[in-house]
Amino acid sequence: MSDGKASADGGAASRRVVNHDQVVRAGVDHFVKNSTLDMEALAGEMAISRATLYRVAGSRDALLEDVMVVIANVIFDRARAARTRPGFEGVIEISRYFGEQLRTPILERFLRDDAEAAARILFTPSGAVHDNAVARQVEIFRETGLAAQLPPDADLGRLAYLYVRMVGPFLYSEFFTGRKADFDELLPSLRALLKPAA
């Protein structure tokens, strides 16, 4: 049913009520198919106006953040389910698996073709992707038993923040340098960070 008004992209838009979760799900599907987020194309796929899409999503960067959080959480869950070892070694096992799952043509193309947006979304320490990764890392420290091995006054949030700041850029670096990231190179630094547990 038309609302009788011109949409922001100049055409007659159909009024369709969508919520944030629906937009994010559609954004994930669109990203997986295209390795990018074309807001105009996504609006067309959802049969909504660009104005509606931006109103619900906030901005392209905001929607990209939400999409990346969903994708990251799927990989985190797979990595955690595949873990076989406890403690520090279990934490490393999850990180290795996560890094291996990042090596997909979808993310490679996104990082290559939309490098500026990728840098803003993936590497900003105050962004949703980073905040989510830190929260998930705290959970991993706890479920592997590593948290129980740390001193009682250990700041899990701070350790998770530093861990993510070390591991994230290292894993993504191969997309920019062309050199495959060897996780073993990072182990001494991670052991030093988590020395009381390792």
Salt bridges, closest charged atoms under 4 A:
ASP3 OD2 - ARG15 NH2 3.29
GLU45 OE2 - HIS30 ND1 3.00
ASP61 OD2 - ARG120 NE 2.71
ASP66 OD2 - HIS20 NE2 2.91
ASP77 OD1 - ARG136 NH2 2.52
GLU89 OE1 - ARG85 NH1 3.89
GLU89 OE2 - ARG191 NH2 2.84
ASP113 OD2 - ARG109 NE 3.55
ASP113 OD1 - ARG112 NE 3.08
ASP114 OD2 - ARG60 NH2 2.65
GLU139 OE1 - ARG80 NH1 2.92
GLU139 OE1 - ARG136 NE 3.13
GLU143 OE1 - ARG80 NH2 2.52
GLU174 OE1 - ARG103 NE 3.05
ASP184 OD1 - ARG96 NH2 2.33
GLU185 OE2 - ARG179 NH2 2.58
